[in-house]
């Protein structure tokens, strides 16, 4: 199994940016439905609507790379409105060039899966 989960947080959405952020977030939800490798892409706002957490799951690590490339413009706009993404990556395997690219080049916290053995 080479699936991967990720958490992305837009940490600081100002009240005056909220409606535009939600409009763009809706557009990205429409776009991710077109990508077969995305298993889950759910957005959650905190209680006062000042941050947004995205729970993501991909059938393979290459899916998140494809998502970021295809949606770069929307992600840049969301980041401008909601703050620099605070990301965490949870791959089921450490193998493959996509995992190496993410681990070596992305500004995300990288986690190693533990299945009860070394």
Beta strands, then each sheet from edge to edge (+ up, - down):
strand 1: 4-10
strand 2: 38-45
strand 3: 52-58
strand 4: 85-91
strand 5: 108-112
sheet 1: 2+ 3- 1+ 4- 5-
end
